[in-house]
Amino acid sequence: MPLISIAGGALFAERLGSGPPRVLALHGWGRRGADFIPALTGLDAVCLDLPGFGASAPPPVPVGAAGYAEAIGPVFELFDSPPVVVGHSFGGRVAVGRQHGWPGSAAGLVLVGSPLVQRPDAVRRRPPLAFRTARLANRWGLISDEAMERRRRRHGSADYRAATGVMRDILVMAVNESYEEDLVELGTPVKLLWGENDTEVPVSVAEAAAVLIRRGGAEVELEVLAGVGHHVPLAAPDRLREAVERMLAQVGR
């Protein structure tokens, strides 16, 4: 699959199909556009490497999903008309941020395992006292940055441990964001496609998101895939393709 350069090399993407693109796919945290090749091969699609992943350079400063939504603006110049935008996990946050901040960017949205609202069962826990004490000591210069980094790696998530520099700051911002207001104002058809066994972003998140989208007057459908976990683009590519094709037909693309 050809990797194309966008905006003078600021962004890169997998280009699928030979006709005018109709689908824009945005991947999850730590992933890349190639995740969508099994699902979207044969469709005219652009599978973007989001900034900081794959071949695309990271943002120069920490930004949240809204900053990512702005950064991918040049990609929309590839489309003759608003595309169906597919967003998996973090990519779904970016897709929602783009549609909210730039209404009409998407003809329709297919959101897959996306943490769009805070988990209803989430319990926010403070870091252990020893970690908080070490963090304060580091700010006072009593513990070296190297020693503090070792503590962060012990206490952080796998994504946090893998991220460095500006990408770690972005991850911290993203984890604390929520998109309730954005969901109420989407103004475009939405398909929510979720794995039944998604433990990272459980189905309860999709159900809460659907209520908000419906409250804003947009058409929304939730489909739960039995036996599937979080990585739907790789675990159930045929089901994702079906959802995208149905959305293309629904919006006349």
HUSUL-V723331 format. One line per field, one symbol per residue. ss: DSSP state (2 for helix, 1 for strand, 0 for the rest). burial: 1 if it has 16 or more other C-alpha atoms within 10 Angstrom, else 0. A space follows every 50 residues. Layout:
ss->???
burial->???
//
This chain:
ss->01111100001111110000001111000000222222220000111110 00000000000000222222222222220000111111022222222222 20000111111100000000000000002222222222200000222222 22222002222200222222222220000222220000111111100000 00222222222222200001111110000002222022222222222222 000
burial->00101100011111111000111111111011111111110011111111 11111101100111111110110010000011111111111111111111 10011111111111111110000000000010011001000000000100 01000000010010001111100100011001111111111111111100 11101101110111010111011010001111101110111011101100 001
//
